[in-house]
Amino acid sequence: MGAGTAVAVPAPAQPMPLGPAGAEDAASALLMARPRARRIEVTGERADSTTTRAEP
C-alpha cells in the first residue's frame, strides 16, 4: 500500500442492548437470551413459588 491509500477497518462489535428481561413464552425468551448472553424470564410460566428462565 502506498501513501494516500485508504484501508477499510471494521468497527468493533457493539454489545447488543440488554432490553427487557422477560418474554411471554419460552420460544421468545430463548430468541432473546442467546444474542444478549443473559437469562430471560418466561413470564407466561411465572407462579407464586417458581420462576422459569431461558438460558443463553
C-alpha positions, 0 to 999 in steps of 0.5 A: 500500500502506498501513501494516500491509500485508504484501508477499510477497518471494521468497527468493533462489535457493539454489545447488543442492548440488554432490553427487557428481561422477560418474554411471554413464552419460552420460544421468545425468551430463548430468541432473546437470551442467546444474542444478549448472553443473559437469562430471560424470564418466561413470564407466561410460566411465572407462579407464586413459588417458581420462576422459569428462565431461558438460558443463553 
